[in-house]
């Protein structure tokens, strides 16, 4: 029952825009001014709460159910008149975010999402959020006066800090981890869509900038661009961004090996070995070279197959181990399926590997990571450093928790974007609200890692926090990697 092999699972990938709608036909018409009566909105909100309460395996993992219910009740009381889909959706986003689960999300109906993506709502700069400030990292506009490295001070007269705090409240993340929210907002389409929903769709954007290493302040007004233009412009102006990077690779820096894993899945490139074979060959090479130091770079790795994350840890672990304490669902049959595209066959598939446990929930029985796991040869016995950031998520969070708990690595970078004790994912369904047709992804399986002794509401905080500066990014330097190399070589 691995995440990427579920019948109805939606793969978690940071490259996919946070609010991206499903594909829509070109002839679907959407009227952004159309309103829904209050009664219809209240029905949708009630359906949403009922589905979450019935099905979401980790609904109260971070926020008590009573607190969530109070927020939903207050939102219900605020539905006193008609509202557009965009406005209602904006009401839902903070409610979803309050669950503090990165696998749970709402997206606009298919026509509404397609309409928004066909509007020039993307502010034409690629931003990086560093040290409490916003910097222009890529210029996607036609205005050559906007230079990389400039600090963004304001958008349409609103201070950048105020804009940021408004948008962050709309983004779900495990335990409310801020690094994940920030890194999600660095995707231009994510930032543009949320800005449009929160502040409207202006004809142009007035940007107040402080050029890099300058005291002057520059004001420019630029038109927005469409979501479909972002990748094309990036590839045209920054061709290095178009380079396809392997899903996994092994390189050497002196006596230190650098194992980069960008996703826990197989690389589709023709001739590339499957992940398990690659990993076996990589650790065999380390053994043959008698490599003393290993850096595992998991930055930007949004997860993938649970078993592949465990396999990485097994090549470093020195004894049998537990990976999960438990995988559980609330039920084996769900009323909420009537709001999804799931069939009776799908429901049967879900119920097959489940067994009722002592607390009345259901244990998942067929996951390869359940039960006592064995260490795997060839085993690496040297020093290990792991690089993480806010986009290290899902299966990446699972394996890093085991490395951390068993003290098999030191960590560099920024707080991991995944909760330390596990996530809620596995079998995930997408339900459609009956009136607005807004879609909500609901994960059913709560994962509990076999770890202990760490704050409940945090991701792994690195032993050595390292944040690149805008100067580092502009120069192509990687201070996180360099700091880890220095640490391992000196020790």
C-alpha positions as CSV (number, residue, x, y, z in Angstrom):
1,X,0.0,0.0,0.0
2,X,2.7,2.4,-1.0
3,X,1.7,6.0,-1.8
4,X,2.5,5.9,-5.5
5,X,0.8,2.6,-6.1
6,X,-2.7,3.4,-4.7
7,X,-5.6,3.1,-7.1
8,X,-6.7,6.6,-6.3
9,X,-3.5,8.1,-4.9
10,X,-2.3,11.4,-6.2
11,X,1.5,11.6,-6.5
12,X,3.0,14.2,-4.3
13,X,5.4,16.4,-6.3
14,X,6.7,19.8,-5.6
15,X,6.9,20.5,-9.3
16,X,3.2,20.3,-9.5
17,X,1.5,23.6,-8.7
18,X,-0.1,23.8,-5.3
19,X,-3.5,24.8,-6.7
20,X,-3.3,23.3,-10.2
21,X,-6.7,22.3,-11.4
22,X,-7.4,19.0,-13.3
23,X,-7.3,19.3,-17.1
24,X,-10.4,21.0,-18.5
25,X,-11.9,21.0,-22.0
26,X,-11.5,24.1,-24.0
27,X,-15.2,24.5,-24.5
28,X,-16.1,24.5,-20.8
29,X,-17.6,27.9,-19.9
30,X,-17.0,29.6,-16.5
31,X,-18.6,32.7,-15.3
32,X,-16.5,34.2,-12.5
33,X,-19.4,36.4,-11.5
34,X,-21.8,33.5,-10.9
35,X,-22.9,33.3,-7.3
36,X,-24.2,30.4,-5.2
37,X,-26.9,31.0,-2.6
38,X,-26.0,30.8,1.0
39,X,-27.9,27.5,1.5
40,X,-25.8,25.8,-1.2
41,X,-22.6,27.1,0.3
42,X,-23.6,25.8,3.7
43,X,-24.4,22.4,2.3
44,X,-20.9,22.3,0.7
45,X,-19.2,23.3,3.9
46,X,-21.2,20.7,5.9
47,X,-20.3,18.0,3.4
48,X,-16.7,19.0,3.6
49,X,-16.6,18.7,7.4
50,X,-18.5,15.4,7.4
51,X,-16.1,13.9,4.9
52,X,-13.0,15.0,6.8
53,X,-14.5,13.8,10.1
54,X,-15.4,10.5,8.6
55,X,-12.4,9.7,6.5
56,X,-9.3,11.8,7.3
57,X,-7.0,9.5,9.2
58,X,-5.0,12.3,10.8
59,X,-7.6,15.0,11.2
60,X,-6.7,15.8,14.8
61,X,-3.0,14.9,14.7
62,X,-2.0,18.6,15.2
63,X,-5.2,20.5,15.7
64,X,-7.9,19.1,18.1
65,X,-11.1,18.1,16.3
66,X,-13.0,20.4,18.6
67,X,-10.9,23.4,17.5
68,X,-11.4,22.5,13.9
69,X,-15.1,22.1,14.4
70,X,-15.3,25.5,16.0
71,X,-13.6,27.1,13.0
72,X,-16.0,25.3,10.6
73,X,-19.0,26.5,12.7
74,X,-17.7,30.1,12.6
75,X,-17.3,29.8,8.9
76,X,-20.8,28.5,8.6
77,X,-22.2,31.4,10.5
78,X,-20.4,33.8,8.2
79,X,-22.2,32.4,5.1
80,X,-25.0,34.9,5.2
81,X,-25.4,35.7,1.5
82,X,-24.5,34.6,-2.1
83,X,-20.9,34.1,-3.0
84,X,-18.8,33.3,-6.0
85,X,-16.8,30.1,-6.2
86,X,-13.6,32.1,-5.9
87,X,-14.8,33.8,-2.7
88,X,-16.1,30.6,-1.2
89,X,-12.8,28.8,-2.1
90,X,-10.9,31.5,-0.3
91,X,-13.0,30.8,2.8
92,X,-12.2,27.1,2.6
93,X,-8.4,27.4,2.2
94,X,-7.6,28.5,5.8
95,X,-9.9,25.8,7.1
96,X,-8.0,23.1,5.2
97,X,-4.7,24.7,6.3
98,X,-5.8,24.5,9.9
99,X,-5.8,20.7,9.7
100,X,-2.0,21.0,9.2
101,X,-1.6,18.1,6.8
102,X,0.4,18.6,3.7
103,X,-1.4,15.9,1.8
104,X,-4.8,17.5,2.2
105,X,-5.8,20.2,-0.2
106,X,-8.7,21.9,-1.9
107,X,-8.7,22.9,-5.6
108,X,-11.1,24.9,-7.7
109,X,-13.7,23.2,-9.9
110,X,-12.3,22.2,-13.3
111,X,-13.8,25.1,-15.2
112,X,-12.9,27.7,-12.5
113,X,-9.3,26.4,-12.3
114,X,-8.9,26.5,-16.1
115,X,-10.4,30.1,-16.2
116,X,-7.9,31.3,-13.6
117,X,-5.0,29.7,-15.3
118,X,-6.0,31.4,-18.5
119,X,-5.8,34.8,-16.9
120,X,-2.5,36.8,-16.5
121,X,-2.4,36.4,-12.8
122,X,1.2,35.3,-12.4
123,X,3.4,38.1,-11.2
124,X,6.3,37.9,-13.6
125,X,9.2,37.3,-11.1
126,X,10.5,34.2,-9.5
127,X,10.9,34.9,-5.8
128,X,13.1,33.4,-3.1
129,X,12.3,34.0,0.6
130,X,15.4,34.2,2.6
131,X,16.0,35.6,6.1
132,X,12.6,37.2,6.3
133,X,12.9,39.0,3.0
134,X,11.7,38.4,-0.6
135,X,14.2,38.6,-3.4
136,X,13.8,38.5,-7.2
137,X,15.7,35.4,-8.4
138,X,14.3,35.2,-11.9
139,X,12.9,38.0,-14.1
140,X,10.0,36.7,-16.1
141,X,8.8,40.1,-17.3
142,X,9.7,42.2,-20.4
143,X,11.2,44.9,-18.2
144,X,14.9,44.7,-18.3
145,X,15.3,47.1,-15.4
146,X,14.2,44.3,-13.0
147,X,17.5,42.7,-12.0
148,X,18.1,39.4,-10.2
149,X,18.9,39.9,-6.6
150,X,16.6,42.9,-6.0
151,X,14.7,42.9,-2.8
152,X,10.9,43.0,-3.3
153,X,9.5,45.7,-1.0
154,X,5.9,46.0,-2.0
155,X,3.3,44.8,-4.6
156,X,0.6,47.3,-5.6
157,X,1.4,49.3,-2.5
158,X,1.2,46.4,0.0
159,X,4.4,45.7,1.9
160,X,5.9,42.3,0.8
161,X,5.7,41.1,4.4
162,X,2.0,41.7,4.6
163,X,1.4,39.9,1.3
164,X,3.4,37.0,2.5
165,X,1.7,36.6,5.8
166,X,-1.7,36.7,4.1
167,X,-0.8,34.0,1.5
168,X,1.0,31.7,4.0
169,X,-2.2,31.3,6.0
170,X,-3.8,29.7,2.9
171,X,-1.2,26.9,2.4
172,X,-1.5,23.5,4.1
173,X,1.7,21.9,5.5
174,X,2.4,19.1,8.0
175,X,2.3,20.6,11.5
176,X,2.1,24.0,9.9
177,X,5.8,23.9,9.2
178,X,6.7,27.3,7.8
179,X,9.6,26.2,5.6
180,X,7.4,24.1,3.4
181,X,4.9,26.9,3.0
182,X,7.6,29.3,2.0
183,X,9.2,26.9,-0.6
184,X,5.7,26.2,-2.1
185,X,5.2,29.9,-2.6
186,X,8.4,30.2,-4.5
187,X,6.7,28.5,-7.5
188,X,5.5,31.6,-9.5
189,X,2.2,30.0,-10.4
190,X,1.4,29.2,-6.8
191,X,2.2,32.7,-5.7
192,X,0.2,34.2,-8.6
193,X,-2.9,32.2,-8.1
194,X,-3.1,32.8,-4.3
195,X,-2.4,36.5,-4.8
196,X,-5.2,36.7,-7.3
197,X,-7.7,34.9,-5.0
198,X,-6.7,36.9,-2.0
199,X,-6.2,40.4,-3.5
200,X,-8.0,40.2,-6.9
201,X,-6.8,40.3,-10.5
202,X,-5.4,43.7,-11.3
203,X,-4.5,44.7,-14.8
204,X,-0.8,45.2,-13.8
205,X,1.5,44.9,-10.9
206,X,3.4,47.8,-9.4
207,X,6.5,46.4,-7.9
208,X,8.6,48.4,-5.4
209,X,12.2,47.0,-5.5
210,X,15.5,47.7,-3.9
211,X,18.2,46.7,-6.4
212,X,20.9,44.4,-5.2
213,X,23.6,46.2,-3.2
214,X,21.9,49.5,-3.7
215,X,20.1,52.0,-1.4
216,X,17.9,53.4,-4.1
217,X,14.3,52.2,-4.5
218,X,12.9,51.4,-7.9
219,X,9.2,51.2,-8.9
220,X,8.1,49.4,-12.0
221,X,4.7,48.4,-13.4
222,X,4.5,45.2,-15.3
223,X,1.6,43.1,-16.7
224,X,1.0,39.7,-15.4
225,X,1.6,36.5,-17.4
226,X,-0.4,33.3,-17.7
227,X,0.5,30.1,-15.9
228,X,1.3,28.3,-19.2
229,X,3.9,31.0,-20.0
230,X,6.0,30.5,-16.9
231,X,7.9,27.4,-17.9
232,X,8.4,28.6,-21.5
233,X,9.9,31.9,-20.2
234,X,12.1,30.2,-17.7
235,X,13.5,27.8,-20.3
236,X,14.0,30.6,-22.8
237,X,15.9,32.9,-20.4
238,X,17.4,30.4,-18.0
239,X,18.3,27.4,-20.1
240,X,20.1,25.7,-17.3
241,X,16.7,25.3,-15.6
242,X,15.6,23.2,-18.6
243,X,18.3,20.7,-18.1
244,X,16.9,17.3,-17.1
245,X,18.4,16.1,-13.9
246,X,18.5,12.4,-13.0
247,X,16.1,11.3,-10.4
248,X,19.1,9.7,-8.5
249,X,22.8,10.0,-9.0
250,X,26.1,9.3,-7.2
251,X,29.1,11.5,-7.4
252,X,32.3,12.0,-5.4
253,X,33.9,15.1,-3.9
254,X,37.3,14.0,-2.7
255,X,36.8,11.2,-0.1
256,X,33.1,12.1,0.3
257,X,30.4,10.5,-1.8
258,X,27.3,12.6,-2.6
259,X,24.2,10.6,-3.2
260,X,21.4,12.8,-4.6
261,X,17.8,11.4,-4.6
262,X,15.3,13.9,-6.0
263,X,12.3,11.5,-5.8
264,X,11.7,8.1,-4.3
265,X,10.7,6.5,-7.6
266,X,12.3,4.9,-10.7
267,X,13.9,7.2,-13.3
268,X,12.0,6.9,-16.6
269,X,15.1,7.7,-18.6
270,X,15.8,4.9,-21.0
271,X,18.7,2.7,-19.8
272,X,18.5,3.9,-16.2
273,X,18.4,1.1,-13.7
274,X,15.4,0.9,-11.3
275,X,15.9,2.6,-8.0
276,X,16.7,-0.6,-5.9
277,X,19.3,-1.7,-8.4
278,X,20.9,1.8,-8.5
279,X,21.0,1.9,-4.7
280,X,22.6,-1.5,-4.5
281,X,25.2,-0.5,-7.0
282,X,25.8,2.8,-5.3
283,X,26.5,1.3,-1.9
284,X,28.6,-1.4,-3.5
285,X,30.7,1.3,-5.0
286,X,31.1,3.0,-1.6
287,X,32.2,-0.4,-0.1
288,X,34.7,-1.1,-2.8
289,X,36.2,2.4,-2.6
290,X,36.3,2.2,1.2
291,X,34.5,5.6,1.2
292,X,34.6,7.1,4.7
293,X,32.0,9.9,4.2
294,X,28.5,10.0,2.6
295,X,26.3,13.0,1.9
296,X,22.7,12.2,1.1
297,X,21.0,15.1,-0.6
298,X,17.2,15.0,-0.1
299,X,16.5,18.6,-0.7
300,X,13.4,19.2,-2.9
301,X,12.5,15.5,-2.7
302,X,8.7,15.5,-2.3
303,X,8.4,11.8,-1.6
304,X,7.2,8.9,-3.6
305,X,7.3,5.2,-2.8
306,X,7.4,4.4,0.9
307,X,9.4,1.2,0.4
308,X,12.2,3.2,-1.5
309,X,12.6,5.5,1.5
310,X,13.0,2.5,3.8
311,X,15.4,0.9,1.4
312,X,17.7,3.9,1.7
313,X,17.8,3.7,5.5
314,X,18.2,-0.1,5.4
315,X,21.6,0.3,3.6
316,X,22.9,2.3,6.6
317,X,21.2,0.6,9.5
318,X,23.2,-2.0,11.4
319,X,20.5,-4.2,12.9
320,X,16.8,-5.2,12.4
321,X,14.5,-2.3,12.9
322,X,10.8,-1.1,13.0
323,X,10.0,1.5,10.4
324,X,6.3,2.1,11.2
325,X,4.5,1.7,14.5
326,X,1.2,1.5,12.7
327,X,-0.7,2.3,9.5
328,X,-4.4,2.8,10.2
329,X,-7.7,3.9,8.7
330,X,-10.7,5.0,10.5
331,X,-13.1,2.7,8.6
332,X,-13.2,0.0,5.9
333,X,-16.2,1.5,4.2
334,X,-16.9,5.2,3.6
335,X,-20.0,7.2,3.0
336,X,-17.8,9.9,1.5
337,X,-17.1,7.7,-1.6
338,X,-20.4,8.9,-3.0
339,X,-18.8,12.3,-3.6
340,X,-15.8,10.7,-5.4
341,X,-15.2,8.7,-8.6
342,X,-14.4,5.6,-6.6
343,X,-16.2,2.4,-7.6
344,X,-17.4,-0.5,-5.6
345,X,-14.3,-2.3,-6.8
346,X,-12.1,0.5,-5.4
347,X,-13.9,0.2,-2.1
348,X,-13.3,-3.6,-2.0
349,X,-9.6,-3.1,-2.8
350,X,-9.3,-0.7,0.2
351,X,-11.1,-3.0,2.5
352,X,-9.1,-6.2,1.6
353,X,-5.8,-5.4,3.5
354,X,-7.5,-4.0,6.6
355,X,-8.2,-5.6,10.0
356,X,-10.1,-4.1,12.9
357,X,-7.8,-3.3,15.9
358,X,-8.4,-2.8,19.6
359,X,-9.4,0.8,19.4
360,X,-11.9,0.2,16.7
361,X,-9.9,1.5,13.8
362,X,-8.4,-0.7,11.0
363,X,-4.8,-1.7,10.6
364,X,-3.3,-1.9,7.2
365,X,-1.8,-5.3,6.7
366,X,-0.1,-5.5,3.3
367,X,2.4,-2.7,3.4
368,X,6.0,-3.9,2.9
369,X,7.3,-1.5,5.6
370,X,5.1,-3.0,8.3
371,X,6.8,-5.3,10.9
372,X,10.4,-6.0,11.7
373,X,12.7,-4.8,8.8
374,X,16.1,-6.1,8.0
375,X,19.3,-4.1,7.5
376,X,20.5,-4.5,3.9
377,X,23.9,-5.3,2.3
378,X,26.0,-3.7,1.1
379,X,25.9,-1.5,4.3
380,X,27.6,1.8,4.7
381,X,29.4,2.2,8.0
382,X,31.0,5.6,7.6
383,X,29.8,9.1,8.5
384,X,26.6,10.3,7.0
385,X,25.3,13.8,6.5
386,X,21.8,14.5,5.1
387,X,20.7,17.7,3.4
388,X,17.1,18.7,3.9
389,X,14.8,21.7,3.2
390,X,11.1,22.7,3.3
391,X,10.4,20.7,0.1
392,X,11.7,17.4,1.7
393,X,8.3,15.8,2.3
394,X,6.2,12.7,2.7
395,X,8.4,9.5,2.2
396,X,11.4,11.7,2.5
397,X,10.2,12.8,6.0
398,X,9.7,9.1,6.9
399,X,13.2,8.0,6.1
400,X,14.9,11.1,7.6
401,X,13.0,10.5,10.9
402,X,14.5,7.0,11.1
403,X,18.0,8.3,10.3
404,X,17.5,11.0,13.0
405,X,16.0,8.7,15.7
406,X,18.7,6.0,15.3
407,X,21.4,8.7,15.2
408,X,22.7,7.5,11.8
409,X,23.2,10.9,10.3
410,X,23.7,14.6,11.0
411,X,21.5,17.1,9.2
412,X,22.2,20.3,7.3
413,X,19.9,22.9,5.7
414,X,16.5,24.1,6.9
415,X,13.6,22.5,8.8
416,X,12.3,19.4,7.0
417,X,8.9,20.0,5.4
418,X,7.5,16.7,6.8
419,X,6.2,16.0,10.3
420,X,8.6,13.9,12.4
421,X,6.1,11.3,13.5
422,X,4.6,10.5,10.1
423,X,2.0,11.8,7.7
424,X,-1.5,11.0,6.5
425,X,-1.5,9.8,2.9
426,X,-1.6,6.2,1.4
427,X,-5.1,5.7,0.0
428,X,-6.2,9.2,-1.1
429,X,-9.5,10.2,-2.6
430,X,-10.6,13.3,-4.4
431,X,-14.1,14.3,-3.4
432,X,-16.3,16.9,-5.2
433,X,-18.5,19.3,-3.3
434,X,-22.1,19.0,-4.6
435,X,-22.8,22.6,-5.4
436,X,-19.6,24.6,-6.2
437,X,-17.8,21.4,-7.5
438,X,-14.7,22.4,-5.6
439,X,-12.5,19.4,-5.2
440,X,-10.9,18.2,-1.9
441,X,-8.2,15.6,-1.6
442,X,-8.7,13.5,1.6
443,X,-6.0,11.0,2.7
444,X,-7.3,8.0,4.6
445,X,-4.3,6.3,6.0
446,X,-2.5,7.7,9.1
447,X,1.2,6.8,9.2
448,X,2.9,6.5,12.6
449,X,6.7,6.2,12.5
450,X,8.6,4.1,14.9
451,X,10.3,7.0,16.5
452,X,10.1,9.0,19.8
453,X,11.6,11.8,21.8
454,X,11.0,14.7,19.5
455,X,8.6,17.7,19.5
456,X,5.3,16.7,18.0
457,X,4.7,19.8,15.9
458,X,8.1,20.0,14.1
459,X,10.0,18.6,11.2
460,X,13.6,17.7,11.7
461,X,15.5,20.9,12.6
462,X,19.0,20.5,11.3
463,X,22.0,20.0,13.5
464,X,23.6,22.7,11.4
465,X,21.1,25.2,10.0
466,X,22.4,26.7,6.8
467,X,20.4,29.1,4.6
468,X,21.8,30.3,1.3
469,X,22.0,34.1,0.8
470,X,20.8,35.7,-2.4
471,X,24.4,36.2,-3.3
472,X,25.0,32.5,-3.0
473,X,22.0,31.7,-5.3
474,X,23.1,34.3,-7.9
475,X,26.6,32.9,-7.9
476,X,25.5,29.3,-8.1
477,X,27.1,28.5,-4.7
478,X,25.7,25.7,-2.5
479,X,26.7,26.6,1.1
480,X,24.6,23.7,2.5
481,X,26.6,21.1,0.6
482,X,29.8,22.9,1.2
483,X,29.2,23.1,5.0
484,X,28.4,19.3,5.1
485,X,31.6,18.6,3.1
486,X,33.7,20.7,5.4
487,X,32.2,19.0,8.5
488,X,32.8,15.4,7.3
489,X,36.3,16.1,5.9
490,X,37.4,17.8,9.2
491,X,35.9,15.1,11.4
